[in-house]
Amino acid sequence: MSRRKKLINNTDIPQHKIEAIARCIMPDILAFYESEEGQREFAEWKKRREAEKQKDKTE
């Protein structure tokens, strides 16, 4: 039997409302990252992140 990850909600927003919003926007998020534009932006983000890591290591 698998355990569910304990959710951390440090807001006054009820968890069920957060989950409802997430269910509404998740298909759009997935569609964006499956698109060419989304994949290109994600690749650019990964490059910037890697460059920042390298910069932090040299400092």
MARBATOR-506071 format. One record per residue: residue number from 1; residue in one letter; x, y, z of N, C-alpha, C in turn. Coordinates in nm, 3 decimals, padded with zeros to 5 digits, always signed. Atoms other than C-alpha are relative to their C-alpha. Example, Ala and Ser with C-alpha at 12.3 -4.5 7.8 and 13.67 -1.06 7.14 Angstrom:
BEGIN
<atom nr="1" rest="A" n_px="+00.089" n_py="-00.119" n_pz="+00.000" ca_px="+01.230" ca_py="-00.450" ca_pz="+00.780" c_px="+00.090" c_py="+00.120" c_pz="+00.000"/>
<atom nr="2" rest="S" n_px="-00.082" n_py="-00.119" n_pz="-00.006" ca_px="+01.367" ca_py="-00.106" ca_pz="+00.714" c_px="-00.077" c_py="+00.109" c_pz="+00.073"/>
This chain:
BEGIN
<atom nr="1" rest="M" n_px="+00.085" n_py="-00.117" n_pz="+00.000" ca_px="+00.000" ca_py="+00.000" ca_pz="+00.000" c_px="+00.089" c_py="+00.124" c_pz="+00.000"/>
<atom nr="2" rest="S" n_px="-00.082" n_py="-00.120" n_pz="+00.005" ca_px="+00.144" ca_py="+00.338" ca_pz="-00.095" c_px="-00.058" c_py="+00.108" c_pz="+00.091"/>
<atom nr="3" rest="R" n_px="+00.042" n_py="-00.110" n_pz="-00.086" ca_px="+00.133" ca_py="+00.637" ca_pz="+00.131" c_px="-00.010" c_py="+00.126" c_pz="-00.082"/>
<atom nr="4" rest="R" n_px="+00.012" n_py="-00.130" n_pz="+00.066" ca_px="+00.014" ca_py="+00.976" ca_pz="+00.015" c_px="+00.097" c_py="+00.097" c_pz="+00.065"/>
<atom nr="5" rest="K" n_px="-00.090" n_py="-00.101" n_pz="-00.051" ca_px="+00.260" ca_py="+01.259" ca_pz="+00.049" c_px="-00.082" c_py="+00.101" c_pz="+00.080"/>
<atom nr="6" rest="K" n_px="+00.070" n_py="-00.097" n_pz="-00.082" ca_px="+00.159" ca_py="+01.493" ca_pz="+00.328" c_px="+00.007" c_py="+00.137" c_pz="-00.065"/>
<atom nr="7" rest="L" n_px="+00.007" n_py="-00.131" n_pz="+00.064" ca_px="+00.045" ca_py="+01.824" ca_pz="+00.182" c_px="+00.033" c_py="+00.109" c_pz="+00.100"/>
<atom nr="8" rest="I" n_px="-00.033" n_py="-00.114" n_pz="-00.084" ca_px="+00.179" ca_py="+02.149" ca_pz="+00.319" c_px="-00.078" c_py="+00.120" c_pz="-00.051"/>
<atom nr="9" rest="N" n_px="+00.082" n_py="-00.114" n_pz="+00.037" ca_px="-00.072" ca_py="+02.432" ca_pz="+00.310" c_px="+00.010" c_py="+00.103" c_pz="+00.111"/>
<atom nr="10" rest="N" n_px="-00.021" n_py="-00.105" n_pz="-00.101" ca_px="+00.040" ca_py="+02.741" ca_pz="+00.500" c_px="-00.083" c_py="+00.124" c_pz="-00.029"/>
<atom nr="11" rest="T" n_px="+00.086" n_py="-00.113" n_pz="+00.034" ca_px="-00.244" ca_py="+02.959" ca_pz="+00.373" c_px="-00.134" c_py="-00.015" c_pz="+00.069"/>
<atom nr="12" rest="D" n_px="+00.136" n_py="+00.008" n_pz="-00.054" ca_px="-00.596" ca_py="+03.037" ca_pz="+00.479" c_px="-00.095" c_py="-00.062" c_pz="-00.102"/>
<atom nr="13" rest="I" n_px="+00.083" n_py="+00.060" n_pz="+00.105" ca_px="-00.721" ca_py="+02.876" ca_pz="+00.156" c_px="-00.020" c_py="-00.148" c_pz="+00.033"/>
<atom nr="14" rest="P" n_px="+00.024" n_py="+00.141" n_pz="-00.028" ca_px="-00.889" ca_py="+02.542" ca_pz="+00.219" c_px="+00.064" c_py="-00.090" c_pz="-00.106"/>
<atom nr="15" rest="Q" n_px="-00.071" n_py="+00.091" n_pz="+00.090" ca_px="-00.703" ca_py="+02.247" ca_pz="+00.066" c_px="-00.089" c_py="-00.044" c_pz="-00.116"/>
<atom nr="16" rest="H" n_px="+00.087" n_py="+00.046" n_pz="+00.109" ca_px="-01.008" ca_py="+02.134" ca_pz="-00.135" c_px="-00.014" c_py="+00.105" c_pz="-00.110"/>
<atom nr="17" rest="K" n_px="+00.007" n_py="-00.106" n_pz="+00.102" ca_px="-01.019" ca_py="+02.473" ca_pz="-00.311" c_px="+00.129" c_py="+00.005" c_pz="-00.081"/>
<atom nr="18" rest="I" n_px="-00.128" n_py="+00.005" n_pz="+00.071" ca_px="-00.649" ca_py="+02.455" ca_pz="-00.398" c_px="+00.000" c_py="-00.116" c_pz="-00.100"/>
<atom nr="19" rest="E" n_px="+00.003" n_py="+00.116" n_pz="+00.088" ca_px="-00.700" ca_py="+02.108" ca_pz="-00.542" c_px="-00.097" c_py="+00.020" c_pz="-00.116"/>
<atom nr="20" rest="A" n_px="+00.096" n_py="-00.026" n_pz="+00.107" ca_px="-01.005" ca_py="+02.222" ca_pz="-00.743" c_px="+00.062" c_py="+00.091" c_pz="-00.106"/>
<atom nr="21" rest="I" n_px="-00.067" n_py="-00.090" n_pz="+00.094" ca_px="-00.806" ca_py="+02.506" ca_pz="-00.898" c_px="+00.107" c_py="-00.076" c_pz="-00.078"/>
<atom nr="22" rest="A" n_px="-00.106" n_py="+00.077" n_pz="+00.067" ca_px="-00.517" ca_py="+02.270" ca_pz="-00.973" c_px="-00.060" c_py="-00.092" c_pz="-00.106"/>
<atom nr="23" rest="R" n_px="+00.064" n_py="+00.088" n_pz="+00.100" ca_px="-00.754" ca_py="+02.028" ca_pz="-01.151" c_px="-00.044" c_py="+00.080" c_pz="-00.121"/>
<atom nr="24" rest="C" n_px="+00.045" n_py="-00.084" n_pz="+00.113" ca_px="-00.882" ca_py="+02.316" ca_pz="-01.365" c_px="+00.116" c_py="+00.043" c_pz="-00.089"/>
<atom nr="25" rest="I" n_px="-00.110" n_py="-00.053" n_pz="+00.081" ca_px="-00.542" ca_py="+02.447" ca_pz="-01.476" c_px="+00.099" c_py="-00.106" c_pz="-00.047"/>
<atom nr="26" rest="M" n_px="-00.096" n_py="+00.103" n_pz="+00.036" ca_px="-00.350" ca_py="+02.120" ca_pz="-01.502" c_px="-00.002" c_py="-00.035" c_pz="-00.149"/>
<atom nr="27" rest="P" n_px="-00.002" n_py="+00.031" n_pz="+00.143" ca_px="-00.465" ca_py="+02.037" ca_pz="-01.859" c_px="+00.068" c_py="+00.109" c_pz="-00.084"/>
<atom nr="28" rest="D" n_px="-00.065" n_py="-00.108" n_pz="+00.073" ca_px="-00.350" ca_py="+02.381" ca_pz="-01.978" c_px="+00.152" c_py="-00.002" c_pz="+00.021"/>
<atom nr="29" rest="I" n_px="-00.143" n_py="+00.008" n_pz="-00.029" ca_px="-00.013" ca_py="+02.341" ca_pz="-01.808" c_px="+00.063" c_py="-00.113" c_pz="-00.081"/>
<atom nr="30" rest="L" n_px="-00.053" n_py="+00.113" n_pz="+00.077" ca_px="+00.038" ca_py="+01.999" ca_pz="-01.965" c_px="+00.005" c_py="+00.031" c_pz="-00.149"/>
<atom nr="31" rest="A" n_px="+00.003" n_py="-00.034" n_pz="+00.142" ca_px="-00.064" ca_py="+02.127" ca_pz="-02.309" c_px="+00.113" c_py="+00.097" c_pz="-00.034"/>
<atom nr="32" rest="F" n_px="-00.107" n_py="-00.096" n_pz="+00.025" ca_px="+00.183" ca_py="+02.415" ca_pz="-02.280" c_px="+00.135" c_py="-00.071" c_pz="-00.007"/>
<atom nr="33" rest="Y" n_px="-00.130" n_py="+00.066" n_pz="-00.003" ca_px="+00.476" ca_py="+02.192" ca_pz="-02.187" c_px="+00.015" c_py="-00.105" c_pz="-00.109"/>
<atom nr="34" rest="E" n_px="-00.007" n_py="+00.092" n_pz="+00.113" ca_px="+00.389" ca_py="+01.948" ca_pz="-02.466" c_px="+00.017" c_py="+00.074" c_pz="-00.133"/>
<atom nr="35" rest="S" n_px="-00.012" n_py="-00.079" n_pz="+00.123" ca_px="+00.391" ca_py="+02.231" ca_pz="-02.724" c_px="+00.147" c_py="+00.032" c_pz="-00.029"/>
<atom nr="36" rest="E" n_px="-00.136" n_py="-00.038" n_pz="+00.037" ca_px="+00.703" ca_py="+02.339" ca_pz="-02.913" c_px="+00.046" c_py="+00.120" c_pz="+00.081"/>
<atom nr="37" rest="E" n_px="-00.035" n_py="-00.120" n_pz="-00.075" ca_px="+00.696" ca_py="+02.678" ca_pz="-02.742" c_px="+00.032" c_py="-00.035" c_pz="+00.146"/>
<atom nr="38" rest="G" n_px="-00.023" n_py="+00.039" n_pz="-00.139" ca_px="+00.669" ca_py="+02.521" ca_pz="-02.397" c_px="+00.130" c_py="-00.077" c_pz="+00.017"/>
<atom nr="39" rest="Q" n_px="-00.125" n_py="+00.077" n_pz="-00.008" ca_px="+00.953" ca_py="+02.277" ca_pz="-02.465" c_px="+00.121" c_py="+00.091" c_pz="-00.019"/>
<atom nr="40" rest="R" n_px="-00.109" n_py="-00.094" n_pz="+00.023" ca_px="+01.171" ca_py="+02.562" ca_pz="-02.597" c_px="+00.023" c_py="+00.084" c_pz="+00.127"/>
<atom nr="41" rest="E" n_px="-00.015" n_py="-00.081" n_pz="-00.121" ca_px="+01.102" ca_py="+02.779" ca_pz="-02.290" c_px="+00.056" c_py="-00.082" c_pz="+00.116"/>
<atom nr="42" rest="F" n_px="-00.051" n_py="+00.086" n_pz="-00.106" ca_px="+01.168" ca_py="+02.485" ca_pz="-02.058" c_px="+00.149" c_py="-00.025" c_pz="-00.019"/>
<atom nr="43" rest="A" n_px="-00.142" n_py="+00.020" n_pz="+00.029" ca_px="+01.502" ca_py="+02.417" ca_pz="-02.231" c_px="+00.080" c_py="+00.125" c_pz="+00.035"/>
<atom nr="44" rest="E" n_px="-00.067" n_py="-00.125" n_pz="-00.034" ca_px="+01.596" ca_py="+02.785" ca_pz="-02.193" c_px="+00.010" c_py="+00.016" c_pz="+00.151"/>
<atom nr="45" rest="W" n_px="+00.000" n_py="-00.010" n_pz="-00.147" ca_px="+01.500" ca_py="+02.775" ca_pz="-01.825" c_px="+00.107" c_py="-00.092" c_pz="+00.059"/>
<atom nr="46" rest="K" n_px="-00.100" n_py="+00.094" n_pz="-00.051" ca_px="+01.716" ca_py="+02.466" ca_pz="-01.771" c_px="+00.141" c_py="+00.052" c_pz="-00.023"/>
<atom nr="47" rest="K" n_px="-00.131" n_py="-00.058" n_pz="+00.027" ca_px="+02.013" ca_py="+02.640" ca_pz="-01.938" c_px="+00.033" c_py="+00.110" c_pz="+00.100"/>
<atom nr="48" rest="R" n_px="-00.023" n_py="-00.108" n_pz="-00.097" ca_px="+01.972" ca_py="+02.947" ca_pz="-01.715" c_px="+00.026" c_py="-00.057" c_pz="+00.139"/>
<atom nr="49" rest="R" n_px="-00.017" n_py="+00.061" n_pz="-00.133" ca_px="+01.939" ca_py="+02.728" ca_pz="-01.407" c_px="+00.138" c_py="-00.063" c_pz="+00.014"/>
<atom nr="50" rest="E" n_px="-00.132" n_py="+00.063" n_pz="-00.002" ca_px="+02.253" ca_py="+02.531" ca_pz="-01.495" c_px="+00.109" c_py="+00.105" c_pz="+00.007"/>
<atom nr="51" rest="A" n_px="-00.098" n_py="-00.109" n_pz="-00.004" ca_px="+02.444" ca_py="+02.855" ca_pz="-01.559" c_px="+00.007" c_py="+00.061" c_pz="+00.140"/>
<atom nr="52" rest="E" n_px="+00.001" n_py="-00.055" n_pz="-00.136" ca_px="+02.336" ca_py="+02.987" ca_pz="-01.218" c_px="+00.069" c_py="-00.096" c_pz="+00.097"/>
<atom nr="53" rest="K" n_px="-00.067" n_py="+00.098" n_pz="-00.087" ca_px="+02.452" ca_py="+02.664" ca_pz="-01.051" c_px="+00.150" c_py="+00.007" c_pz="-00.018"/>
<atom nr="54" rest="Q" n_px="-00.144" n_py="-00.010" n_pz="+00.027" ca_px="+02.791" ca_py="+02.691" ca_pz="-01.222" c_px="+00.057" c_py="+00.128" c_pz="+00.061"/>
<atom nr="55" rest="K" n_px="-00.044" n_py="-00.128" n_pz="-00.056" ca_px="+02.817" ca_py="+03.056" ca_pz="-01.116" c_px="+00.014" c_py="-00.011" c_pz="+00.152"/>
<atom nr="56" rest="D" n_px="-00.005" n_py="+00.015" n_pz="-00.145" ca_px="+02.737" ca_py="+02.965" ca_pz="-00.755" c_px="+00.118" c_py="-00.086" c_pz="+00.044"/>
<atom nr="57" rest="K" n_px="-00.113" n_py="+00.088" n_pz="-00.035" ca_px="+03.003" ca_py="+02.690" ca_pz="-00.757" c_px="+00.132" c_py="+00.075" c_pz="-00.009"/>
<atom nr="58" rest="T" n_px="-00.124" n_py="-00.072" n_pz="+00.017" ca_px="+03.272" ca_py="+02.930" ca_pz="-00.877" c_px="+00.019" c_py="+00.111" c_pz="+00.104"/>
<atom nr="59" rest="E" n_px="-00.010" n_py="-00.108" n_pz="-00.100" ca_px="+03.195" ca_py="+03.191" ca_pz="-00.611" c_px="+00.044" c_py="-00.050" c_pz="+00.134"/>
